[in-house]
Amino acid sequence: MATEQAESGAAGFQFQFTKEGEVPVLETPHLFGYILGPWHADDIIAIWNDKSTSRWMADPEGEPCNHEEYLENHSTHPSEVTDGRSFIFYTKEDRVPAAFSAFYDFDTSNSSAETSFCVVPSFRGRGFGTEVNGAAICYAFESTHFQCHSLFSTVVTENAPSVACTERCGYKKIGIRRETHRLEGRWYNEWLFDMLAGDWLAAKAAHPALSGIRILHDI
């Protein structure tokens, strides 16, 4: 089944934004990535609302994501979305939801965007963060719909695994944003990273987990 999905790209392919017709748009060594749709609500909300994940997200003490909020933001056909792409990743063999990544706030004037990612706790420590972060970066740089010139990302300085993963994917530290993340009454700093297409190509050539990433369908 996994092989059939990976090879589903063909001339004249028509992307269907439905649960029944969905196909993966990204492949990594261990995962298939799908553009987020309304039918992914339960899986992605569970990922976002996990406390060990949300503590490092933009609003860690805000209200948990709910179905109404999710559907409002993820029911538009990708062909009508011009500011980025959001992906959910499932394991190839048994289709278990494992991770999320995205690039967003695409600036058409400067061809730049921001990226982020998170991994389900039970799948951490297996290199999936590198795969899904790399997949979003790959799509941002290599998709014919975006072809970004530069990307940036911020990571809380205490989030060591994500810092290491971000650097592994080709990002360069360019500074610190001081006291920009508030959690449980404490202010945290964030590393500010950026990268150019050449940084991505160098990282992809150096790491098998990144060189194994493919865009299956450029939507």
C-alpha positions in Angstrom: 0.0 0.0 0.0 2.8 2.4 0.9 4.5 1.8 -2.4 1.3 2.4 -4.4 0.7 5.7 -2.6 4.3 6.9 -3.2 4.0 6.2 -6.9 0.6 7.7 -7.4 1.9 10.8 -9.2 1.1 10.7 -12.9 0.5 12.9 -15.8 -3.0 14.4 -15.7 -3.4 13.9 -12.0 -6.2 15.8 -10.5 -5.8 16.7 -6.8 -9.0 16.0 -4.8 -9.5 17.9 -1.5 -11.6 15.2 0.1 -11.1 12.5 2.6 -12.0 9.8 0.1 -9.7 11.2 -2.6 -6.7 12.4 -0.7 -3.2 11.3 -1.5 0.1 12.2 0.2 1.9 15.2 -1.2 5.1 14.6 0.6 7.2 11.5 1.4 10.0 11.2 3.9 11.9 8.0 4.8 9.3 6.9 7.4 6.2 9.1 6.8 3.7 10.3 4.3 2.6 14.0 4.5 -0.9 15.2 3.6 -2.2 18.8 3.2 -4.4 19.5 6.2 -8.1 19.1 5.5 -11.3 19.2 7.6 -11.2 15.4 8.0 -7.9 15.6 9.9 -9.4 17.6 12.8 -9.4 14.9 15.5 -5.8 13.9 14.7 -4.2 17.3 14.5 -6.1 18.8 17.4 -4.8 15.9 19.6 -1.2 16.8 18.4 -1.6 20.5 19.0 -3.3 20.3 22.4 -0.8 17.8 23.9 0.7 19.7 26.9 4.3 18.7 26.1 3.9 20.2 22.6 1.8 23.3 23.3 4.2 24.5 25.9 6.6 25.5 23.1 4.0 26.8 20.7 3.2 30.5 20.1 0.5 30.8 22.8 1.2 28.0 25.4 -1.3 29.3 27.9 -4.1 30.1 25.5 -7.3 28.2 25.0 -6.9 24.7 23.5 -7.7 24.4 19.8 -11.2 23.3 19.1 -13.0 21.9 16.1 -14.8 25.1 15.2 -11.6 27.1 15.2 -9.8 24.3 13.2 -12.5 24.0 10.6 -12.6 27.8 10.1 -8.9 27.8 9.2 -8.5 24.5 7.3 -11.5 24.0 5.0 -10.2 26.0 2.1 -9.0 24.2 -1.0 -5.2 24.5 -1.2 -5.4 26.1 -4.7 -7.0 29.1 -3.0 -4.4 29.3 -0.2 -1.5 31.6 -1.1 0.3 32.2 2.2 1.8 28.7 2.8 1.0 25.0 3.4 0.2 22.9 6.5 0.9 19.2 6.6 0.0 16.3 8.9 2.3 13.2 8.7 1.3 9.6 9.2 3.5 6.5 9.5 3.8 4.7 6.3 3.0 1.2 7.5 0.0 1.7 9.8 -1.1 5.3 9.2 -0.7 6.5 12.7 -0.6 10.3 13.1 3.0 11.2 14.0 3.8 14.9 13.4 2.9 18.3 11.9 4.8 20.9 10.0 4.1 24.0 8.0 5.4 27.1 6.3 3.2 30.2 6.5 3.0 34.0 6.2 4.5 33.7 2.7 5.7 37.2 1.7 5.3 37.4 -2.1 7.4 40.6 -2.3 10.5 39.0 -0.7 9.7 35.3 -1.3 10.1 34.4 2.4 8.1 32.5 4.9 8.3 31.1 8.5 8.4 27.4 9.3 7.4 25.3 12.4 6.9 21.7 13.3 6.0 19.4 16.2 6.1 15.6 16.8 3.7 13.3 18.7 5.5 12.4 22.1 5.5 8.7 21.4 7.5 9.3 18.2 10.1 11.6 19.5 13.8 10.6 19.5 13.4 8.7 16.2 14.4 11.5 13.8 10.9 12.4 12.8 11.3 16.0 13.7 14.1 16.3 11.1 12.0 14.6 8.5 8.9 16.7 8.9 10.7 20.0 9.4 12.8 19.2 6.3 9.6 18.3 4.4 8.1 21.7 5.0 11.4 23.4 4.1 11.6 21.3 0.9 8.1 22.2 -0.2 8.7 25.9 0.5 11.9 26.0 -1.6 11.1 23.5 -4.3 7.3 23.8 -4.9 6.7 25.7 -8.2 3.9 27.6 -6.4 6.2 29.2 -3.8 10.0 28.8 -4.6 11.0 30.7 -1.5 14.2 32.7 -1.5 14.6 32.6 2.3 13.0 31.1 5.4 13.1 31.8 9.1 12.1 30.1 12.3 12.1 30.8 16.0 12.7 28.2 18.7 12.6 28.6 22.5 16.2 28.4 23.7 15.3 25.7 26.3 13.8 23.5 23.7 17.1 21.7 23.0 15.8 18.9 20.7 14.0 21.4 18.4 17.1 23.7 18.4 19.3 20.7 17.2 16.7 19.6 14.7 16.4 23.1 13.2 20.1 23.4 12.8 20.3 19.9 11.3 17.8 21.0 8.6 20.1 23.8 7.5 19.0 26.8 9.5 21.6 29.2 10.9 21.3 31.0 14.2 21.3 34.8 13.6 20.3 36.1 17.0 18.2 35.9 20.1 14.7 37.4 20.6 14.7 38.2 24.3 11.8 37.3 26.5 9.3 36.6 23.7 7.8 33.3 25.1 5.8 33.4 28.4 5.1 30.2 30.2 3.9 29.6 33.8 4.9 33.1 34.9 8.4 32.9 33.4 9.8 34.7 30.2 11.9 32.6 27.8 14.2 33.7 25.0 14.0 32.4 21.5 16.7 31.6 19.0 16.0 33.3 15.6 17.1 31.2 12.6 17.2 31.9 8.9 18.2 30.0 5.8 18.6 30.4 2.1 18.1 27.7 -0.6 21.8 26.9 -0.7 21.7 26.1 3.1 18.9 23.7 2.4 20.7 22.0 -0.5 23.8 21.6 1.7 21.8 20.1 4.6 19.9 17.8 2.2 23.2 16.5 0.8 24.7 15.9 4.2 21.8 14.0 5.9 20.1 10.8 4.6 16.8 11.8 6.4 16.7 15.0 4.4 17.9 13.6 1.0 15.1 11.0 1.2 12.3 13.7 1.2 10.2 13.9 -2.0 7.4 16.2 -3.2 4.9 13.7 -4.6 2.3 16.3 -5.7 3.0 20.0 -6.1 -0.3 21.4 -5.1 
